[in-house]
Amino acid sequence: MSMQPTAAARDFTAVLAENIHISGKVWGRSPQKATDPTRRFVCTHGWLDNANSWDAAIPKLVEAYGDAVTFLALDFAGHGWSDARTETDEYVIHRNVYDVLQIADLLGWDQFGIMGHSMGGGIGLVIAGAFPDRVSTLISVDILGPVAVPDDRVPDLLRRAFMDRLRFIQPKKISTYASLADAAVARARSGEVSLETAKILMDRGAARVEGNEDGKWTWRNDQRLRGTMPWMFTNDGVLELIKRIKAPVLVVLAPTMTGSGEQVEGRIEVLGSRGTVVRMPDASHYLHMEPETVGEFAAAVQNFLGERVWRASNAKL
C-alpha cells in the first residue's frame, strides 16, 4: 500500500489478489493510525462512478472532525484509477465485497464503518449482513441493499448477461470526446447528475485516448461494466442480510431511490430500531454531491454519528 499527498486528499493504493491495484483517496487521520472502529470508514461509490463521488461531502465532515476520523474512498475495480478485472473475472457485487474486506485486512481494520452511495451502499449492506461483527456503522445513500430481481425475470437477465459477456470479448469502438469538458457534458446528459457534479466525476473517470494524436478523451471505466450483471439477489435474501446487521444504520433517501419504493420500504421495516431514515424530498440520486443538498446530507451524517454511534459507544469527539 502507498499514499501520496494531493491538493484535496491523499492518494491511496492497495495491491490485492491477482495483482489488481485498487486506488482511492484518504481524508482525515492516516488509516494506519485509525484505531477506533467507529471513526474509520470505507467509502464506496455507485455504478460507473469513482472515489470523487465523495469530494463534496467528506471535506465538510473533515471540517467538523479534523483528523479524528478516517475516510477512505475507493475506486472499485474497473472504475476510476483502479485496474480492470482480468479477462476471466466478472464484475459482480460479491467481488467488490471481497476487495473491500481485503483492503480492511491489509490495514488491520478488524471492524470499520461503511458509507456507500447507490451500488456502493448495496455492497455495504451485504458486508454488514454477511459479516455483522466487522461493520461498526453503515451509512447508505439513496439505496438500502442490492436491487432484487423478481424470480420470473431471472432467466431473461441471465441470458442477457451471458450474451453481454460474449459481446465484450472483442474490443468495441469507444466513445470519444474533444475535451474533458465535453465528456462531462455527455455524463450529465445521461441523467441524474448536474454538469457541475459530472465534472467532478469525470476528473477521475475520463482519460486521454491512447495513441490518439487529436488528444481526445474517453471513459476510464472498463467497457464490460456496461453489461448485465450475471449474479443476482432475491429480495428475501436481502431481508435475511438486513436481519443479521448489528451496526446502527443511517439511510438517506431521495425520491429517486435505487430499487422499487415498495421494496425499500419493506426493508426499512425489517431494519427497525437499528435504522435512522432521513428523507430528502427535493434531492436527486446524487444528493451527497449536488451543491443544493450536500450540506443537508453532511448534517444528517453528523447528527447520526453524534447521537447513534459515538454517544452510544462513549466515543464523543
N, C-alpha and C positions, 0 to 999 in steps of 0.2 A: 504494500500500500504506500501511496505517496500523496502529499498535499503541497500545493504551491499557492502563494497569495495571488488574489486578483483584486480588482477595484471594489467589487461588491461582496465577495466572499472568498473562501479559499478552495481551490480545486482539490478534488478527491479522486483517487483511482485505486481500484482493487482488482487483483488478478484472481479469477475464480477457476473452478474446474474446467477442463478442456481449454485452458489458457485464454479464456474470454476476459477482456478488460472491461470493467464496468466503471463508468465515470460519474461524477457528481460534484456537488459543492457543499461546503460546510459553513454555517454561521454559528457564532457564539463560541462556547468552550470547545477546546480540542476533543475529538472523540476519545482519544487515549486517556484524557483526564476526567471524562464524564463518568462518575461513579454512582450517581443516584439514578435508578431506573426510571423514575418519574420525570426526570429532567433531561432525557436524551431521546431524540425522535428520529426515526427514519421517515422521510417524506417522499411519497410516491405520486406519480403523475398519471394522467389519462392516456388513452389510446392515441398514438401518433404525436403526443406532446413530449416534453422533456423536463429536465430539472429546473429550467427557467420558469416553469409553471408556478414556482414559489417565490419569484423575485419581487412580487408586490407585497405579499403577506408577511413573509418571515422577517424582513427588515423592521416592520412595525412591531413584531414580537421581540426582536432583539433590542429595539429601542427601549422596551419596557423592562427586559430581563438582563440585558448586558451579556456577560459570559457565564451567567448562572445556568444557562440551558444550552444544549447542543441540538442543532437542527441539521441533519444530513439528508440533502435532497439528491436522489439518484436519477440517472438516465437508465431506464430499463434496456436490456439488450436489444439492439436494432434501432434504438432511439437516440437522438442527441449525439453525444460524443462517444457513446459506448460501442463496442464491437457488435457486429451482427452475429446471430447464431450460425453454427455450422450448417452445411447443406443438408446434413442428415437429421438435424434437430428441428423442433417445431416451436412456433410461437403460441404457447398455451399458458393459461394462468398459473398452473402449478409449477412451471419452470421459473416464473418470476418469484413465486413463493420460495422456491429453493434458493434463488440468488440472494434474496433479502436475508434469509437465515444464514447463508454462507458469510455474508458481509458482517452480520452481527457476531458470528462466531470469530471471525478474524479480528474484530475489535474487542473481543472479550465481553460482549454485552449478553449476559445470560437472560436479561429482561430489559425491555425498552418500549417506548411508545411508538405508535404509527399514526401519521397524519397523511391521508390519501385522498386524492381527487378522482372521481369517476372510476375508471378501471383500477387506479391505484387504491381507491377506497375499498373496492371489492376485494382486491388482493389482501389488504389489511384485515378485512373481516375474516377471510379464510385462515390467515395466520392466527388471529385472535381466537378463533373457534377450534382450530386443529391443535394449537399449542397454547392453551389458555394460561399456562404458568410463565410463558415467555413475554407476554404483552401486558405492560403496565397501564396503558391508556390507548384508546382508539378514537381518532377524530376522522370522521368520514364525511366528505364533501360532495353533496348532491348525488348520493348513492347510499344504499345500505345492503352490501353484499353483491355478489355477481348476478348479472341478469340471468334469470332462469328460463329454460326453454320448455314449452309445453311438449308432452310426450309425442303428440301427433305430428310435430314439426321436426323431430329428431332425424328421421330417415332423409328428408329433403336437405336439411342443413349439413348432415354428414356427407351426402353426395356432393353438395356444393364445395365443401371443404376439401374433399379429395380431388375434385376437378381443379380447384384453385391451386392446389399443391402441384399438380401436373403442369398447369399453365405457367407457373413461375419457375419451373426447372430451367427454361431457356430465358436469357435476359430479355427484358421488354424495353421498348422505347420509353424513355423517361421524359417527363415534362420539364421544360427549361424556361428560365426567366432572365430577362436582360439585366436585372439588378435584384439585390436583396429586398429592396422596397417593393418591387413587382411581385416577388414571391410572397411577401406579407399581404399584399392586396388579394392575391389568389387564396391565401389561407383564410382571410376574413370573409371572402365571398362564399366559402364553403359552409358558413353558418355558425351560429352560437358564440362567435367571438368578434370583438371590435377590432378595428385596424390597429389601434394602439396596443392592444393585447397581442394581436398577431405578430407585430413587430418584435415583441419580447420573445415570443416562442421561436420565431424564425432566426433570431440571432444565434440560437444554438441548434436549430432544426434545419438549416439550409447550408449548402456548401457550393463552392465553385465546381463546375463540371470538369472532371479530369481530362486533360488533353484537348480542351476546347479553347481555341485561340481567341474566341469572342468574349471570353470571360463570363459566360453565362452561369446561372445558378440553378440548383435543383434541390430536392429534398434529401436530407441525410438518412431518413428512415429507410430501413430495409423494405424493398417492394413487397416482400412476402407478407408483411403486416397487413396489407390491404386485402388479403384473402380471408375466407371464413375460418373461424377457429374450430378445429376438429374435436375439441374436448369441452363438454357442456355440463352445466349444473341443472338439477331439478330444484324446484322451489322447496320441496320437503327436505332435500339435502341441505340447503342454505339455512332453513329453520333449525335443523339439528345443530348446525355450527353455531348459530346465534344462542341456542340454549346452553352451550358449553362455555361461552365467553364469561370470564371472571372480571375483566377490566371494566372500569367506567367508560362509557361510550358517549361521544358528542356526535350528533348527526345534524348537519346544516344543509337545509334543502331549499332549492328554488322551485318554481312551478315546473321547470324543465327536468326534474329529477330523472336520473337514469333508471329505467325499469318502469313497469306499469304502476300507477298510483295505488291500485288495489294490492299489488304485490308488496310494495314498500310499506304501506300502512299495516299490513298483516305482520310484517317483520318487526315494525316498531312495537306492536302489541306484544309480541313474544319477548322482545328485549326488556320491556317492563321498566322497573325502577332502576335498572343498571344504565338506562339511557337518558340523555338530555337531548331534546329535539328543539332546534331553532329553525323557524321557517322565515324565509326572506321573500315575501310575495312579489317584490319588484326586481328581484335579481335574475341573472341569467345563469346558464350552466357554469360559466367561468366567474362565479361570484367572488372567488378568492383572488382574482386578478384584476377585475374591472375597477377603474378608479372610483366609480359611484358606490361600490359595495364592499371593497376590500377592507375599509375601516370598520364597518359593521361586523364583517367576518372576524377580523383580528380581535375586536372587543368580545365577541362571543367565545373565542378560544381562551382569552384571558380570564373571563368570568368562570368558564368551566374548569380550567386548571386551578384557579384560586379556590373555588368553592367545592368542587367534587374530587379533585385529585390531591393537591398539596395540603389543603386543610385536613382531609381525611387521613393523610399519611404523616401529619405533623411536620411537613416539609415546606413551611412557609418561606417565601423569598423575603 
